[in-house]
Amino acid sequence: MPQPDTLHRFLFEQLGVRGQLVCLDAAYQAVLSRHSYPAPVQSLLGEALASVLLLTATLKFEGSLTLQAQGSGPIRTLVVQGSHNGKVRGLAHWDGDVPAGTLEERFGTGHLALTLQPTRGEHYQGIVPLEGPGLGAAIDAYFGHSEQLPTRLWLAVDGSRAVGLMLQRMPGTVEDADGWERTVTLAGTVEARELLTLPVQSLLRRLFHQEDVRLFEPEPVAFRCGCSRGRIEETLRALGRAEVDAIVAEQGDIAVTCEFCNRDYRFDAVDARELFSDSVVPTGVGDSKH
């Protein structure tokens, strides 16, 4: 069985090809526990969570990567965000019954966006049509349309686990010009059952037993929501004092629920006043009359 909630990096040193394998157990279940998702949505969330962690493992900077799929069909929006340090969160919105099937059957006409957001510096976003039998095929198409490094993904999800395998050709020239095509062909023989049940060493041996593969130490991955009271306060300040006061006057307080983790934040009239206390210029301080 794959090691739960871990990312494994490996390298074909002579071929100029690198790979990652990620297995999500508790992290996947933590995302599913936040909302009552139907099975076809659960499956897509698992694929997206695994995909984002595989892709963030290739980042050369501190920051995050966000995958967002939007469509006109039963699933309206799916968003998953991963960070450079192996933290991930995700959610989906849907209407009515969601069929099992292709992306088009579940999303209707839509698009897939991948956004890179460094902690420092400008963000980059690429968008492609949301097409293919599954999310892995759509991401493959994204890299096929872009000028980035050739990348292929294989994903598998069951009721409790989400697993992903990724290969990526590294820049530069190598002696074995056929190495990339050969490793992709070999990886293409993997079955979902093998991804979900085989330990990483056994899986790599089964797929690439004739290749020289270097496997690195596993890295932990986990569900983590980045929400906080401080961030909610920043959002409310951005609304402005008049808008915040109007909401408090109408509703008695302000209730905000994070969609990613279902955590509730409440601000009463005193809290709302304190949000803007720094902008109030005190009067009479130091004044005295005789």
Number of C-alpha atoms within 10 A of each C-alpha: 13 22 17 18 22 22 26 21 20 18 18 19 13 13 22 19 22 20 24 22 27 30 30 27 21 17 24 28 17 16 23 21 11 15 16 9 18 14 14 15 23 24 20 21 26 29 22 28 29 32 27 24 30 26 20 24 19 14 15 9 13 13 18 22 24 22 22 20 24 21 21 14 19 19 26 17 17 21 19 24 25 30 24 19 16 21 20 27 24 27 23 21 14 18 9 9 11 18 16 13 11 14 24 19 16 23 24 18 15 19 17 20 18 20 16 21 18 18 11 9 8 8 13 11 12 13 15 18 16 25 21 15 13 19 23 22 17 20 24 16 18 22 16 14 13 12 8 11 12 18 22 21 25 24 25 22 23 14 12 15 22 31 31 28 23 22 22 21 21 16 11 6 9 15 9 11 11 10 18 21 11 15 19 18 12 13 21 13 10 16 12 15 11 17 24 20 15 15 14 21 11 15 19 17 12 16 16 16 12 8 16 12 19 12 16 12 9 16 13 16 23 20 22 19 19 13 14 11 13 9 11 17 18 11 11 18 15 11 11 12 14 8 13 20 17 12 15 17 12 9 11 13 19 19 13 14 13 14 15 19 21 13 13 11 14 13 21 13 15 10 14 21 14 13 17 14 11 9 8 8 8 8 7 7 7 5 6 6 3 2
